Amino acid sequence: MYNTSIQGIIILIAGITLLLLLFISFIITIVYKYQQKQNAYLKDIEALKTSHENTLLQSQLEIQEQTFQNISREIHDNIGQKLTLAKLYLNTLSYQDGNKTVTQVNDTVNIMSEAINDLSNISRSLSSEIILNNGLIKALEFETLQLEKPGKYTIHFSVRGNPVFLKTDTELVLFRIAQEALNNIVKHADASQVDISLNYDHHLLAMTITDNGRGFDTGLPFTGTGIQNIKKRVAILNGCLQISSGKESGTEIKIEIPLYESNQHL
């Protein structure tokens, strides 16, 4: 009976070793892809410096930069914590208590599986072309899922009307506007709930982002770069920007842009 238990433990340890090797290979692949993207990002920065007001390229670079920040935070806060816990379980294996050892090894396998899934999600987010390949709605869904992961925010995302594919440049700028607004919420709002909505209404698209944070006095001049960047991009889209806020009463940012016949229904 004891020998059977030891054999089971040896098999489990062999399995976890194989899983660790797979995990290390996966990390090497992720790091390699990350380095490739970073090199391309640096080259694009140099191209941006030599161009004159290339808004589309600037938006692409900012989306990549935000993606890199999200990846760094995810690896440090989430995956790093799971790997530390898995290491703790493996370092405290007790061969005197077979049942406890089996439980610890099984827990380690589960933790490693979760970490691999998280790395897979990170791999998908490495490419800022998510907006180009999947459209604005899918890109916003992915963005909200990443923001919800730490558990700090409750986010509600809704789409109303008859969604259409906009021009790629338009969707890219809209997505960057949403990222900018969400980034402001994370940095300044101290909110717990965020509502994002897209309303496709005949020849008009309205994107609204609302939070229940501390808010600010809209009667004062907007000095922050976040709001200024949003205003600039809305103007590029020939849109209309409305900001409603007050101290301790949250903030609502509403962007309306015209739709055109050339857009395609989803």
C-alpha positions, 0 to 999 in steps of 0.5 A, a space after each residue: 500500500 505504501 509502495 503504491 502511494 510512493 509510486 503515485 507520488 513519483 508519477 505526479 512529480 514527473 507529471 508536474 516536472 513535464 508541466 513545468 518544462 512546458 510552462 518554461 517553454 511557453 514563457 520563453 515564447 511569450 518573452 520572444 514575441 514581447 521583445 519582437 513587439 517592443 522592437 517594432 514599437 521602438 522603430 514606430 516611435 522613431 517614425 512618429 518623430 519624423 512625421 507630422 501629426 500622424 494621428 493614426 500612427 500615434 493611436 497605434 503606438 499608444 495602444 501598444 504602450 497601454 498593452 505593454 503596461 497591462 502585460 507587465 502588471 498582469 505578469 507581476 500581480 497575477 502570474 508572479 503570485 501564482 508561480 510563487 504559490 506553486 513554488 511554495 507547495 513544491 518546496 514543502 512536499 512531505 514524503 512522510 504524508 502521502 495523502 498531503 503530498 498528493 494534495 499539494 501536487 494536485 494543487 500545484 498542477 491546478 495553479 500552473 494550469 491557471 497560469 498557463 491560461 493567463 499567459 495564453 490570454 496575454 499572448 493574444 493581447 500582445 498584438 494591438 491588431 485586435 481592433 483590426 482583426 475583430 472590430 471595435 466591439 470585440 476589442 472593447 469586450 477584451 479590454 473590459 475583461 482585462 480591467 475586471 480581472 483584478 476584482 476592483 471594478 464591476 464593469 457593464 458593457 452593452 451594445 444597442 441598435 444595429 452595429 456596423 463595422 466602421 472604417 478601420 481608422 475610425 474604430 482605432 481612434 474610438 478604441 484609443 478614446 475608450 482606453 484613455 477614458 478607462 485609464 483616467 478612471 483607473 488613475 484618478 476616479 477611485 471608482 468601483 463601477 464602470 458602465 460602457 455602452 455603444 448605441 448605433 442609431 441610424 446615422 449616429 454612433 454614441 459611445 458612453 463611459 460612466 463611472 461612480 468615482 469621485 468626479 471633478 468640477 467641469 467648470 474648471 479648465 481641463 488641464 489633464 492630458 487625458 481629457 485633452 487627448 480625448 477632445 482632440 481625437 473626437 474632433 478628428 472624427 468630426 464628433 461631439 464630446 459631452 462630459 458630465 461630472 461633479 465632485 463625489 458624483 462620478 463622471 460620464 463621457 459621451 462621444 457621438 460620431 456620424 455614421 456613413 453609408 459605406 459602413 458594413 452591418 455586422 
